[in-house]
């Protein structure tokens, strides 16, 4: 009889535990199923369907920094080839459906962190560019941003014997980030002028 009373007093505790577990499981299922559609990958190209060939002529260099326009032009071409979803890329304007014109407006770098001797050890590179995408078929601007700003950092070694100039790899990284942003904007349609 004592054992029977003991089981009856534990049953409410077990019921509460089972109820809490069931509630937690149900809540988790509701959250998982309710938010499953929050992320939908973009599978449609937002450029007009008539655009199949994109010209990327060499960017202009107003920053007067050696070969910077070549790096940015090549980065944009590589990114279109990688993510352009069937777009053909060429360097000549003639025969292209759209043209991406770019200008590197400024190239600046300055020290942001000093070492114990007061020398700059980490530098920040800031590059400002202008990008215009023109539909050559309808002769209208699809996208225009005259103030693309990208930043990156590079570091100098403390020991002069192990010195390696990190400016060039920093510029390459910034060029890749720039190209990813431009191509993503075009392909995914963020900020692209839509036809009315």
N, C-alpha and C positions, 0 to 999 in steps of 0.2 A: 504494500500500500504506500509505503514511503517512496519507493522508486517511482510509482505512478505519479505521485504529486510532484516529484522532482522533474519528471519529463514535461508535465503540464506547465510548470513555471519556466522551463527553458523554451518551450514552444513559442511564446510571444517574442522572445529575443531572436529566435531563428526566423520567425515571420518578418520581423523588422529588418533583419539583415538581408533576407531574400527580397523583400520589397525594395530596399535601397539598391541592391545590385540590379534588379530589374529596371528600376527607374534610371539608374546610371547608364545601363545598356540602351534603353529606349532613347534617352537624351542624346547619347552619342550617335545612334543611328539617325535621329532627326537632323542633327547638325551635319553629319556626313552626307546624307541624301539631299538635304536642303541647300547646301552650298556647293554641290558638285558642279553646277553650271556657272560658277563665278569665273572660272578660267576657261576661256575658249580661245584656242590658238587661231591666229589670223591665217586663213588659207586662200583668201582672194586678193588678187593684185588690185590696188586701188587706183592705179593709173588707167587712163582711158584705154579701152581694148585695142584701139587702132595703133597704139604705140608699141612697136615690136623691136625697134632699133633705136638705141640711145647713143648719141655722140658725146664723148667726153674730150673736148680739145684741151690742150695743155693750159693749166691754170696760169693766171697772170701773177707776177711777183712784185708787189709794191713794197714789200717789207725789206727788200734788198738783202736777203739772207740766202747764201749759196745753196742752190738746188732744192729749196723748200717747196717750190711749186711742182717739181717733178715728183717728189715724195707724196704730196697730197693728190695729185692727178692719178698716180699709179695706185694709191690706196683706194680711191673711189672706183676705178676700173676693176680692181680685184674684188671689191665688195659687191659690185653689180653682177659680176660673173658668178660669185659665190651665192648670192641671195636674190638675184634678179628674176627668178622664176621664168626662165625662158627668154629674157631680154637679150638681144644681141648688142654688143658694144663695139664701137668704132671710134677712131680719133677725128675723122673728117665730118664736117657738118653736112656736107652734101649727101643726100640719100638717107639721112636719119629722120626718124619721126619726132624725136625730141633731142634737145641739146642741154647739157649741164654745163653752164659757165661758172667758173670760180675764180676768185681773186684772193690772194693772201694779202691782207691789208697791213698787218703789223706782226712783228715778232719781237717779243720782249722777254728778258729773263733777269731775275734779281735774286739776291741771297735772302733766304728766309730763316736760316738757322746758322749760328756762329759756333765755332769750336772754342776750346779754352784759350787759344791765342788771338781770338777776335777775327779770324778769317771765316769767310762764308764757306760752309760745308755742304748745305743743301740749297739748291736753287729751284725756283719755280719758273717754268716756261709758260708764257701766255701767247697764244696765237689767235688773231682775229681774222676772220675770212668772210667773204660775201659769196652767196650761191644763188643762182637763178636758173630755173628749169623752164625752158620754153618749148611749147608744142609747135613744131614747125609746120604741121599740116594746117592748123587753124590760126597760126601766127598769134598765139596768146601765151601769157605767162601762166604756167601751172603752179609754180612755187617760187617764192622770192624771200630770202633772208639776208639782209645786208650786214648783219652783226652776229655771226657765229663766233662764239668765244670758247676756246678750249684751253685747259690748263693741265700741266703735268710737272712732275718733279724729277730731279736727278741729283746725285750725290757725288762729291769728290772724296777720294780716299784721304786719310790722315797722313799716310806714309807716301812721300813723293816718289819713292822707288816703285810703288805699285799703282801709280797714277794711270787712270784710264778715263778719257773724256766721255762722260755719260750723256752729253748734250744730244748727240746723234741718235742713240736709242730712244731718248725721251721724245724727240721730234717724231720718230717712227711710231711710237705708241700713240701720240696725239693725232697723227695722220690717220691711223687705224680707227681710233675713236670717232674722229670727224667723219670718216667714210661710212662707218656703221650708222651714225646718226643721220647722215644725208640719205643713204639708201633706205634705211628704215622709214624715214619720213615719206619718201616717195612711194615705196612699195606698199606700206601700210596705210597711207593716205592721211596721216596726221598733219593738218595744216595745209594740205593740198587744196587748191581752189577747185571746187566742184562746179560742174555745169548746172545752170539753173533752168 
